[in-house]
Amino acid sequence: MSVRQIRLKTTGTTAKTSRRVLLAAFAGASLTLPLDACSAEGNTSTQTSGTGADAAGLTKVRFVQEWPVADGFWIPWVVAAEKGFFEQAGLDVKIITPPNVAATMQFLGTNEADLAFSTSLDVLTARSQGVPVIGIGKYGNGNNWGLMSKSKKPVTPAELVGKNIGTYNDAWSNAQLSIMLGSIGKTIDDVTLVSADSSTVPLLVQNKVDVITGITNAEGSELESLGVNDYSIAYSRDYGAPDAPVFLLAGNEKWLSANPQAAKSFITAVLQGLNYAREHQQEAVDIFMKTYPDAQTAEFTTLQWTATAALFGDAKTAVEATAFTQQDTTWQELIDVAVKYDVISSSLKPSELYTNTPLGA
């Protein structure tokens, strides 16, 4: 495939969304690096739940995150820790900030962590390499990846032909873009990809591209933080891409087998934190900023949490464990696309990638 590609340096990004290019870079990377290269004690930071976490009778849980800098996606469990929901569930949860993005699956797969906040693609890629990790709950109601523009209406695939698209040029973004173009018989060769060194957002703000790739609660939130409140988004799911949530909760298979009640209690406490944070959004942001004051701005965190909370539906309706339920059909769609576009080398069974048992299913 010959793809027209331009690389531009971008400036003026918020610290958080520069994460997207690094997540993309590691999406298809091998997970067989020696663990001592990334798990030295001094290279991770942690938050421990509650004030009495050393009390007898609490089950210790090591919960590693998807990114080496805290972000607003973490708010449900940060709130759960601060409010004592984990302790009430009989858990001593250590929230681990990894040293780099590749470390999340490494930690989870090699007994350096019990549970993880990660991405569907990371679990799929790790599992395809034999890493004993498995999804235990989706985070959100669907695929919120798409093409963002400053036009009043979302762009259509036909309007993309000949246009400049700001992207990270990772395998997953290219696959979803290819699906959208394929819906009208076109290919990625019919557009020009403009790769950003960090965030795609400045490319759109500075009119260097026609559209950018991104998700609502990352690039979308950054656009709003820069005053672009009327952007539109064309979702890839509307043009045949898998409607699989970008993020999920995952677990180490051996730990899950040995600690089924702890896994269920963890989900219960996270749901408490999620619902509390949705009902008390400003307090939730304040708790996050108190816990991680240097991670990102309060303004961006507020926008990001507002967009993330919206992924769980009406704020007046409490989220139940069923909202985390995963399905064979969704995973099969993800597997098929990942194989077709060489994200993974061979197919897997959906049953190898997830379990709903911690949800009480």
Order of alpha helices (4+ residues) and beta strands (2+ residues): beta-alpha-beta-beta-alpha-alpha-beta-alpha-beta-alpha-beta-beta-alpha-beta-alpha-beta-alpha-beta-alpha-beta-beta-alpha-alpha-alpha-alpha-alpha
